[in-house]
Amino acid sequence: MEEPFTEEECFRIEDMLTVMAEAMTETLTSTDRLAHDGELGRRLGMLTSYDVLRRSCERFVDALAHASARAGAEYPDLGQAVKMTRQGAQRRWPDLAQVREQAQDSDFTAPYRQGVPTGAAATGRRAVGDRGKRR
């Protein structure tokens, strides 16, 4: 499978992420107890910053997977886009087949027709008590 970005583009993206994480760390260490911990505080701040970036990216990827399904993408398409198998995509986003069907239903007026989904719809997770229920 071909890489989506060239090696040079990957380096530029990593540089941008580093700048963002450093700015986040600077904010964190200037207002938090980590400011008093010197190099350890800076390292922990960077760890926290990159973890926040990772979780934000995961939520964005999930929202884009839902948007792609509403636009007609199927599990093989999603898997290829994120370098996983169709089965892997199906395990990660088990409700996307239903999302795709609902998007094709002219009577369906879910809020995520208006844009990027939020909450449980964005993460692909069901609300507590919804396990096993079909929507």
Disulfide bonds with the S-S distance in Angstrom:
none
